[in-house]
Amino acid sequence: MIFSKKKEIINPYTLEECDSCHAISKRKFKEGDYVFKPADKCGSCGNGQMIIAKIFGEEVK
């Protein structure tokens, strides 16, 4: 018997963290994202800079 692995659909996500208050937000991956890339201003504290902390994929079920 031959077993084949099912094709998995994986959606990429980006995790951003504020360098001031350490608030974390998850969003869909955008072309050009890389770890430690500065992003938008923090929406939580208002004076911090959001930095990309992690890029990962989640399996769609």
C-alpha positions in Angstrom: 0.0 0.0 0.0 1.2 3.5 -0.8 0.2 6.3 1.5 0.4 9.8 0.3 0.5 12.9 2.5 -2.6 15.1 2.1 -2.0 18.5 0.6 -2.2 21.0 3.4 -3.1 24.6 2.8 -1.1 27.0 5.0 -1.9 30.6 5.4 1.1 32.9 6.3 0.8 35.4 9.2 3.0 38.1 10.7 3.2 38.8 14.4 4.1 42.4 15.4 5.3 43.6 18.8 5.5 47.1 20.2 9.0 48.1 21.3 7.6 50.2 24.1 4.5 48.5 25.7 5.1 45.0 24.2 1.6 44.8 22.8 1.3 42.0 20.2 -0.9 41.9 17.1 -1.3 39.3 14.4 -2.1 40.1 10.8 -1.9 38.4 7.4 1.6 38.3 5.8 2.3 41.0 3.2 4.9 40.7 0.5 8.1 42.3 1.7 7.7 41.4 5.4 10.8 40.3 7.3 11.7 39.8 10.9 12.8 43.0 12.8 11.2 45.2 10.1 9.8 48.4 11.6 6.0 48.7 10.9 3.3 51.2 12.0 3.0 53.1 15.2 1.5 51.2 18.1 -2.3 51.5 18.4 -2.2 50.6 22.0 0.2 53.1 23.6 0.5 55.5 20.7 4.2 56.3 21.1 5.9 52.9 20.4 7.0 51.4 17.1 5.6 48.1 16.0 8.3 45.7 14.9 7.8 42.3 13.1 8.7 39.6 15.7 7.7 36.4 14.0 6.4 35.1 10.6 4.6 31.8 10.7 2.0 29.7 8.9 -1.2 28.1 10.2 -2.9 25.1 8.6 -6.4 25.7 7.2 -8.7 22.9 8.3 
